[in-house]
Amino acid sequence: MGVGVLGIAVMTVLLLLFGPAAQGQGLETTTCDPVTIDAFAVPGKGAKASKKANRTETDCTPFVYDMDHPLAIPGRVISDFGDERDGGRRLHLGTDVAAPLLTPVLSVADGVVATIHNQAGTDDCCWVSVDHDDGWASLYIHLNNDHYGTDDGATSGVRRDLSEGDRVAAGEILGWVGDSGNAEDTVSPHLHFGLLNRAGTPIDAGPSLANSASRTAFVLPDDEGHPYRAGTVALSSLGLLWACDETGLMTCPDDPAMVEDLTRVAVELLGIDVDGIETTYGIEALHGDATPHEFLVEKLMNCPEDECRPRGVTRSELARLAAIMSRFLISEKGIFQPDSEDAPRLPGRNGAIDFLTFTGGLETCELPLDARRLLSRGEAVYLLVDWLGVITIDSCPETALPIR
């Protein structure tokens, strides 16, 4: 039996109301073109009016560049692409994302470091650019330029071991959030993130940042109450990593400290030329194939490095390391003053204490130095940067750290 004209009409209406087309099924979604600064320059309307018109457009889906987030945490956008600057004389060519001072800044994609500006004390410090493997590029501006606990503008928060031409992976640390450049004394610490297409044209990264932030799984550890936090943060302010994993983000402050890691940090902190030590004092010739690091580990621990590594380091041994590095840095002849032609002499425990007390690195409240209890990573680097004079830490407060 036929459905009749009325039945056909009813079916047609139902199909229009509830069919696939009405529910959005089978329809192609149109993606907007990447938004460039030209979209904000509408004569007679001004940037704000143009920006509002552009952002309320609903006939297409905003363009999203597939990338990682540039911060270890999502952060908070405080200034959009296209915002007015200098009273409207120029427009903002990036997106500002606020985050706590010294939050790690990460590469959003695999690529090559194209530019590093890290001249401490200049208006051009501190920022990095990365050329992506797909032809796009990214900018990371206003990186830290202050020593820990100061606003001196005298250091660089670009990772110290990073050079132009180095390959970086998505998620790799480039530096740390700060307020350098024209952000000095104007706004809170933040990252100016810029995204450029294959033609080198800046585009609005807002939608891409929102998309990548939603995928950010890492959460900065709540270590405000950790008694040794200052040491690790101080290293970041100097562009140095103190990481315990491949990402460079985890610091594992409660894990055991290893003397070879502390030796390398001390060398980098003081800018000591390890190869110069080896060449000048014939360490390799005197000790076979041992590297300067291995030699110091062996001498500090009184055992081969492979046997010392699992054991960790005590306060007494750490004091010897600090004294060795400090004496080498300030002595014309270095620390190796041979008793004979083939026996370099290193300061013992008492010599290290005397030297560090003389230089002001070691305070009497910290004595005696424990020669048995092994240090954690957090406390070891805290003590090391204090004893080397990298930062000023009150080692004898009313609630002084226990000398155990």
C-alpha positions as CSV (number, residue, x, y, z in Angstrom):
1,M,0.0,0.0,0.0
2,G,1.5,3.4,-0.9
3,V,2.3,5.9,1.7
4,G,0.5,8.7,-0.2
5,V,1.5,12.3,-0.7
6,L,0.9,13.2,2.9
7,G,3.2,10.4,4.1
8,I,5.9,11.4,1.8
9,A,5.7,15.0,3.0
10,V,5.9,13.9,6.7
11,M,8.9,11.7,6.0
12,T,10.6,14.6,4.2
13,V,10.1,16.9,7.1
14,L,11.4,14.4,9.7
15,L,14.4,13.8,7.5
16,L,15.2,17.5,7.4
17,L,14.7,17.9,11.1
18,F,16.5,14.8,12.4
19,G,18.5,13.4,9.6
20,P,22.3,13.3,9.2
21,A,22.5,16.7,7.6
22,A,20.6,18.3,10.5
23,Q,22.9,16.6,13.0
24,G,26.0,17.7,11.3
25,Q,26.9,14.2,10.1
26,G,28.5,14.0,6.7
27,L,29.2,17.8,6.6
28,E,32.8,18.9,6.0
29,T,34.1,21.4,8.6
30,T,35.8,24.4,7.1
31,T,39.1,25.5,8.7
32,C,40.0,29.2,8.8
33,D,43.2,30.4,7.2
34,P,45.9,31.1,9.8
35,V,45.3,34.6,11.1
36,T,48.1,37.1,10.3
37,I,48.5,40.7,11.6
38,D,46.8,41.9,8.4
39,A,43.5,40.8,9.9
40,F,43.8,43.4,12.6
41,A,44.7,46.4,10.3
42,V,41.2,47.5,9.1
43,P,41.2,51.2,8.2
44,G,38.9,53.3,10.2
45,K,38.1,50.5,12.8
46,G,41.3,50.2,14.8
47,A,42.9,47.0,16.0
48,K,40.5,46.4,18.9
49,A,37.4,46.6,16.7
50,S,39.0,44.4,14.0
51,K,40.2,41.9,16.6
52,K,36.7,41.6,18.0
53,A,35.2,41.1,14.6
54,N,37.8,38.5,13.7
55,R,37.4,36.5,16.9
56,T,33.6,36.4,16.7
57,E,33.6,35.0,13.2
58,T,31.9,31.6,13.4
59,D,31.7,30.3,9.8
60,C,35.0,28.3,10.1
61,T,37.1,26.5,12.7
62,P,40.2,28.4,13.9
63,F,43.4,27.1,12.4
64,V,45.4,25.0,14.8
65,Y,49.1,24.2,14.3
66,D,49.9,20.8,15.7
67,M,52.6,21.4,18.4
68,D,53.6,20.8,22.0
69,H,53.0,23.5,24.6
70,P,55.9,25.9,25.1
71,L,55.7,25.8,28.9
72,A,56.0,22.9,31.4
73,I,52.6,24.1,32.7
74,P,49.6,25.5,30.8
75,G,50.1,29.1,32.0
76,R,47.6,31.9,31.5
77,V,47.3,34.1,28.4
78,I,47.6,37.8,29.4
79,S,48.0,39.4,25.9
80,D,46.8,38.2,22.6
81,F,48.2,38.4,19.1
82,G,47.1,41.7,17.5
83,D,46.9,43.6,20.8
84,E,47.9,47.3,20.6
85,R,51.3,48.3,21.8
86,D,52.8,51.8,22.4
87,G,49.4,53.5,22.2
88,G,48.4,51.7,19.0
89,R,51.5,52.6,17.1
90,R,52.3,48.9,16.7
91,L,50.5,45.5,17.1
92,H,51.6,42.5,19.2
93,L,53.1,39.8,17.0
94,G,52.9,37.0,19.5
95,T,51.0,35.7,22.5
96,D,52.1,36.4,26.1
97,V,51.6,33.5,28.5
98,A,52.1,34.2,32.2
99,A,53.8,31.6,34.4
100,P,55.9,31.6,37.6
101,L,59.4,32.8,37.4
102,L,61.8,30.2,36.1
103,T,59.1,27.9,34.8
104,P,60.8,25.7,32.1
105,V,60.3,26.9,28.5
106,L,60.1,24.1,26.0
107,S,60.5,23.7,22.2
108,V,57.1,23.1,20.6
109,A,58.4,21.0,17.8
110,D,61.4,19.1,16.5
111,G,63.9,21.3,14.8
112,V,67.1,23.3,14.9
113,V,68.0,26.2,17.1
114,A,68.3,29.1,14.7
115,T,69.0,32.1,17.0
116,I,70.1,32.6,20.6
117,H,70.3,36.1,22.1
118,N,71.7,35.7,25.6
119,Q,73.9,38.8,26.1
120,A,73.3,39.4,29.8
121,G,72.9,43.1,30.7
122,T,71.7,44.2,27.3
123,D,68.2,45.0,25.9
124,D,68.5,42.1,23.5
125,C,68.6,39.5,26.2
126,C,67.1,36.9,26.4
127,W,65.4,34.9,23.6
128,V,65.6,31.9,21.3
129,S,64.2,30.9,18.0
130,V,63.7,27.4,16.6
131,D,63.3,26.4,12.9
132,H,60.9,23.4,12.8
133,D,61.5,20.4,10.6
134,D,58.3,21.2,8.7
135,G,59.4,24.7,7.7
136,W,57.6,26.6,10.4
137,A,59.4,28.5,13.2
138,S,58.8,29.6,16.8
139,L,60.1,32.4,19.0
140,Y,60.6,32.3,22.8
141,I,61.1,35.8,24.3
142,H,61.5,37.4,27.8
143,L,63.5,34.4,29.2
144,N,65.0,34.9,32.6
145,N,68.0,37.3,33.0
146,D,68.2,37.6,36.8
147,H,70.3,35.8,39.4
148,Y,68.3,33.9,41.9
149,G,66.6,36.1,44.4
150,T,67.5,39.3,42.5
151,D,66.3,41.5,39.7
152,D,69.8,42.4,38.5
153,G,69.5,41.6,34.8
154,A,73.0,40.2,34.9
155,T,72.6,36.6,33.8
156,S,70.8,34.6,31.1
157,G,68.0,32.1,31.4
158,V,68.8,30.5,28.1
159,R,70.1,26.9,28.6
160,R,73.8,27.3,28.9
161,D,74.7,24.1,26.9
162,L,72.5,25.2,24.0
163,S,74.1,26.6,20.8
164,E,72.8,27.8,17.5
165,G,72.6,24.9,15.1
166,D,71.8,22.3,17.8
167,R,68.9,19.9,17.2
168,V,66.2,20.0,19.7
169,A,63.2,17.7,20.2
170,A,59.6,18.8,21.0
171,G,59.4,19.2,24.7
172,E,63.1,19.9,25.2
173,I,64.1,22.7,27.6
174,L,65.3,25.9,25.9
175,G,65.4,28.2,28.9
176,W,63.3,29.5,31.8
177,V,60.5,32.2,32.1
178,G,61.6,35.7,33.1
179,D,61.0,39.3,32.4
180,S,63.9,40.3,30.2
181,G,63.9,42.7,27.2
182,N,61.1,45.2,27.1
183,A,59.2,43.3,29.7
184,E,61.6,44.5,32.4
185,D,59.8,46.3,35.2
186,T,56.5,46.3,33.3
187,V,54.6,43.1,33.8
188,S,54.9,39.9,35.7
189,P,57.1,37.1,34.4
190,H,55.8,35.6,31.2
191,L,56.8,34.0,27.9
192,H,56.2,35.9,24.6
193,F,55.5,33.0,22.2
194,G,55.6,33.6,18.5
195,L,54.7,31.3,15.6
196,L,55.8,31.9,12.0
197,N,54.6,30.0,8.9
198,R,56.8,28.7,6.1
199,A,56.9,32.2,4.6
200,G,58.2,33.6,7.8
201,T,54.9,35.5,8.5
202,P,53.8,35.7,12.2
203,I,50.4,34.1,12.8
204,D,48.0,34.0,15.7
205,A,49.1,31.1,17.9
206,G,46.2,31.5,20.3
207,P,44.1,28.5,19.1
208,S,47.2,26.4,18.8
209,L,48.3,27.3,22.4
210,A,44.8,26.5,23.7
211,N,44.9,23.1,22.0
212,S,48.4,22.2,23.2
213,A,47.7,23.4,26.7
214,S,44.9,20.9,27.0
215,R,47.3,18.1,26.3
216,T,49.9,19.3,28.8
217,A,50.3,16.4,31.3
218,F,53.3,17.6,33.3
219,V,52.6,19.4,36.5
220,L,55.4,21.3,38.3
221,P,56.0,19.7,41.6
222,D,54.7,21.6,44.7
223,D,58.1,22.0,46.3
224,E,57.6,25.4,47.9
225,G,58.0,23.8,51.3
226,H,61.1,21.8,50.3
227,P,64.0,23.0,52.5
228,Y,66.5,22.7,49.7
229,R,64.5,24.2,46.8
230,A,66.8,27.3,46.5
231,G,69.8,25.3,45.2
232,T,67.9,23.8,42.2
233,V,66.2,27.1,41.4
234,A,69.5,29.0,41.5
235,L,71.0,26.6,38.9
236,S,68.0,27.3,36.6
237,S,68.6,31.1,37.0
238,L,72.1,30.5,35.7
239,G,70.9,28.4,32.7
240,L,72.0,25.1,34.2
241,L,70.0,21.9,34.3
242,W,69.9,19.7,37.5
243,A,67.7,17.0,36.1
244,C,67.3,13.3,36.9
245,D,65.3,12.2,33.8
246,E,65.6,12.6,30.0
247,T,63.0,15.4,29.8
248,G,65.1,17.7,32.0
249,L,62.1,18.6,34.0
250,M,62.3,16.3,37.0
251,T,64.9,17.2,39.7
252,C,64.3,14.3,42.2
253,P,65.4,16.3,45.3
254,D,65.0,13.3,47.6
255,D,67.0,10.8,45.6
256,P,70.7,10.1,46.6
257,A,73.3,12.6,45.3
258,M,76.1,11.2,43.1
259,V,79.5,12.8,43.2
260,E,80.1,12.7,39.5
261,D,76.9,14.8,38.9
262,L,78.0,17.3,41.5
263,T,81.5,17.5,40.0
264,R,80.1,18.4,36.6
265,V,77.8,21.0,38.1
266,A,80.6,22.6,40.0
267,V,82.7,22.8,36.8
268,E,79.9,24.5,34.9
269,L,79.0,26.8,37.8
270,L,82.6,28.2,38.0
271,G,83.3,28.0,34.3
272,I,86.3,25.8,34.8
273,D,88.0,24.4,31.7
274,V,88.2,20.7,32.5
275,D,90.4,20.1,29.4
276,G,92.7,22.8,30.7
277,I,93.1,20.9,34.0
278,E,93.9,17.7,32.1
279,T,96.4,19.4,29.8
280,T,98.1,21.6,32.5
281,Y,98.5,18.9,35.2
282,G,98.9,15.8,33.1
283,I,96.0,14.0,34.7
284,E,95.5,11.7,31.8
285,A,99.2,10.9,31.6
286,L,99.4,10.3,35.3
287,H,96.2,8.2,35.6
288,G,95.9,6.2,32.4
289,D,92.7,6.8,30.6
290,A,90.8,8.5,33.4
291,T,89.0,11.8,32.6
292,P,89.4,14.8,34.9
293,H,85.9,14.1,36.3
294,E,86.8,10.4,36.9
295,F,90.0,11.5,38.6
296,L,88.3,13.9,40.9
297,V,85.7,11.3,41.8
298,E,88.4,8.7,42.6
299,K,90.3,11.2,44.7
300,L,87.3,12.5,46.6
301,M,85.9,9.0,47.3
302,N,89.2,7.1,47.7
303,C,88.0,4.4,45.3
304,P,87.5,3.9,41.5
305,E,84.5,5.7,40.1
306,D,82.6,2.6,39.2
307,E,82.8,1.4,42.8
308,C,82.0,4.9,44.2
309,R,79.0,5.6,42.0
310,P,76.4,3.5,44.0
311,R,77.5,4.9,47.3
312,G,76.7,8.6,47.1
313,V,78.4,11.6,48.8
314,T,78.6,12.9,52.3
315,R,78.9,16.5,53.5
316,S,82.6,16.1,54.2
317,E,83.2,14.8,50.7
318,L,81.1,17.6,49.2
319,A,83.1,20.2,51.2
320,R,86.3,18.7,49.6
321,L,84.8,19.1,46.2
322,A,83.8,22.7,46.8
323,A,87.3,23.5,48.1
324,I,89.0,21.8,45.2
325,M,87.0,23.8,42.6
326,S,87.3,27.1,44.5
327,R,91.0,26.8,45.0
328,F,91.6,25.9,41.4
329,L,89.5,28.9,40.2
330,I,91.3,31.5,42.4
331,S,94.9,30.0,42.4
332,E,97.3,30.9,39.6
333,K,98.8,27.4,39.8
334,G,95.5,25.6,40.4
335,I,94.9,23.1,43.1
336,F,97.4,20.4,42.0
337,Q,100.5,21.2,44.0
338,P,102.6,18.0,43.6
339,D,104.5,16.6,46.6
340,S,106.4,14.7,43.9
341,E,106.4,14.6,40.1
342,D,103.7,12.0,39.9
343,A,101.5,12.6,43.0
344,P,99.1,15.6,42.9
345,R,98.0,16.6,46.3
346,L,94.3,17.4,47.0
347,P,93.0,19.1,50.2
348,G,91.9,16.7,52.9
349,R,88.8,17.1,55.0
350,N,90.4,19.6,57.5
351,G,92.0,21.5,54.7
352,A,88.7,21.8,52.9
353,I,86.9,23.1,56.1
354,D,89.7,25.6,56.7
355,F,89.5,26.9,53.1
356,L,85.8,27.2,52.9
357,T,85.6,28.9,56.3
358,F,88.3,31.4,55.2
359,T,86.4,32.2,52.0
360,G,83.1,32.6,53.9
361,G,81.4,29.7,52.2
362,L,81.2,27.6,55.3
363,E,79.7,28.9,58.5
364,T,80.5,27.6,62.0
365,C,76.9,26.6,62.6
366,E,77.4,24.0,59.9
367,L,80.2,22.2,61.7
368,P,81.1,19.5,62.3
369,L,80.7,18.1,58.8
370,D,79.2,14.7,58.8
371,A,81.4,12.1,57.1
372,R,79.0,9.2,57.1
373,R,75.4,10.2,56.2
374,L,74.8,10.4,52.4
375,L,73.2,13.5,51.0
376,S,70.1,13.8,48.9
377,R,70.2,15.5,45.5
378,G,68.3,18.5,46.8
379,E,70.5,19.2,49.9
380,A,73.7,18.4,48.1
381,V,73.2,21.0,45.3
382,Y,71.8,23.5,47.9
383,L,75.0,23.2,50.0
384,L,77.2,23.3,46.9
385,V,75.9,26.5,45.5
386,D,76.0,28.1,48.9
387,W,79.6,27.0,49.6
388,L,80.7,28.1,46.2
389,G,79.2,31.5,46.8
390,V,76.8,31.3,43.8
391,I,73.9,32.5,45.9
392,T,73.6,33.9,49.4
393,I,71.8,31.5,51.7
394,D,71.3,32.0,55.4
395,S,72.8,28.8,56.7
396,C,72.2,29.7,60.3
397,P,68.6,30.8,60.6
398,E,66.7,30.4,63.8
399,T,65.2,27.3,62.2
400,A,68.5,26.1,60.8
401,L,68.6,22.9,58.8
402,P,69.7,20.1,61.0
403,I,73.4,19.2,60.7
404,R,73.0,15.4,60.7
